[in-house]
């Protein structure tokens, strides 16, 4: 089968899976609430707004899903404008690689930061007198844990995607000359 | 100039800079202590051992520095064994790319996690009743901030390194056939 088609199919399926997992993460975090009675009628509600890291995770995963959706529009756009602007394939490949790399690092950073905040919620930090909170809001914490796993899976999908972008771009270059395109 | 030589020189200078910045990060975090009198003679000492994330940052940056040092031994090893094992260049390039990618993500994750912990130290989290600690141990926190900047610089250097590894490997492959080596 044609390599270009095959690569495009891989890319599209990777991006669609990433979008699904990212949207799932954002929803799981955003709709995670738990209400607990503290003393008699005083209730406390835990939600993702309580922790800055969780808010950022929701924004970042939504943005990453939107970005991957935009990337899917690349193919119809290239098919339409590719004939008009010569050399647009290489420019699009470079931009895709750069943006893919940036998005995967940003998603991964948000995931790691939230993981650290969640670990502090589970273990607390005695030296800083930060209490555990997950023994009170157990179900809330388990749901966040699930979202973090989803986001980790999405990060891996996006990292593979970035590698595919790098492969698609760099195989065009000559092995003997720096950044010179191959003749064949 | 010969492209192989040129690339090797870029790689070696990138790796040496990364090692220097990583060692600097580990030292700045590990030797950061501040003692503060709480009430009269009761003193409290802040060190990197107080927070799990800081401990992990020290270990990860040390490990990443060690890994880059090992990678520098690749060139003499390839020069020595390259003639004996045919095709060892491609295997080494694939392993380098994989390990580079893993190390840059691990370093970046440790950096992001510590950044989140540090932000919690600066702002606190009212909803979880976690107090600010950086208003008491200001100098300690500023030093950690410096270390995080260093570690971020090291992550960027390692990300560029991983891209160079990808370029070195993928330009060997044909643009028309999947994972087939170029004839020229």
Interface residues (C-beta under 8 A of the other chain):
Chain A: X3 X6 X7 X46 X49 X50 X51 X52 X53 X101 X105 X108 X109 X110 X111 X112 X113 X114 X115 X116 X117 X119 X120 X121 X123 X125 X127 X128 X129 X130 X131 X133 X159 X163 X166 X167 X169 X170 X171 X172 X173 X174 X175 X176 X177 X178 X182 X184
Chain B: X3 X6 X7 X46 X49 X50 X51 X52 X53 X101 X105 X108 X109 X110 X111 X112 X113 X114 X115 X116 X117 X119 X120 X121 X123 X125 X127 X128 X129 X130 X131 X133 X159 X163 X166 X167 X169 X170 X171 X172 X173 X174 X175 X176 X177 X178 X182 X184
